[in-house]
Amino acid sequence: MSKQSLFTMKLEPDLHAAFKAEAEAAHRSASQVVRDMMRDFVKRQREMRDYETFLQHKVEAARSSLASAKGLTHDDVEAVMAARRQPFLDKP
């Protein structure tokens, strides 16, 4: 991928020196490390946004189910799950 953008930032001299030293110790340029951190940040943000969208759809579906009286109460769910667990509890 060609690099056609320049990113400038201000930071403390101590942090700059320590960062460059650590990048060098890892046999990588500071630019490579920053690019990797940016990629990781973008990926995490997208995953978090996707998860929030997924979760919002689940919540909307659950609320819709409850509103249409298709949902189960907590006690009903507990009873169903207790019945599913029972065969495993009965094993010697």
N, C-alpha and C positions, 0 to 999 in steps of 0.2 A: 504494500500500500504506500503510495507516495505521500510525503509529508509536505503539505502546502499551507499549513497554518502555524502561526507563531503564538505561543502562550507565554505571557509575561506575568510574573507575580512578585510581590514584595514579601520578604520574610526576614526574620532576625538573622544576623550574621552567624550566631552560634548554631542555630538550627540548620542553616545552609551548609556550614562546614561539616557538621555531624552527618547530615544526609549524604553529602558527596562522599564522605569517608566510608559510610556504610555501603553505599552503592558500589564504590570501588572495591571494597572488601568482598562483595558478592560478585565481583567481576562483571559488573553491568554499568552502563552509563546512567547518569541521573535521569536523562530523558527516557530511557527504557523503563526505569522504575516508575516514573510519573505516568507514562502511558499505560503501564499495567494497572496502576492504582486507579486511573481514570476508567479503564475498561471494567474493572471490578466494581467500581462505584456505579457506573451506568447499568451493569448487569443486575446488581443488587436492587437498585431503584426500580428497574423494570419488573423484576420478580416480585418485589413488594407491592407494586401497583397492581400487577396481575393477580396476586393473592387477595388483595383488598377487593378487587372487582369480583373474584370468585366468591369470597366470603359474603359480600353484599348480595349477590344473587342467591346464595344459600339462605341468608336471613330473609330475603323477600319471599322466597319459596316457602319457608317455614311459616312466616306470617300469613301468607295467602292460604296455606293449608289449615292453619288454625282458624282463620276467618271463615273458611268454608266448612268448618266442623269436620275436616278430614284428618285432623291431627290426633295424636295420642297424648294422653296425660302422662305425667311423670310416673304415676303409679302403674299405668298400663305398660309403659316401656319397661319398668322394673320387673313386672310380672312376666313379660315375654322373655326378657333376658335371663331371669331366674330359671325359667323352664328350659332355656337353651343350655345353661350351665349345669343343670342337674345331672345329665348323663355323665359328665366328666367328674362330678363330685361322687357319683355312685361307684366309680371304678375302684377296684381294690388296690 
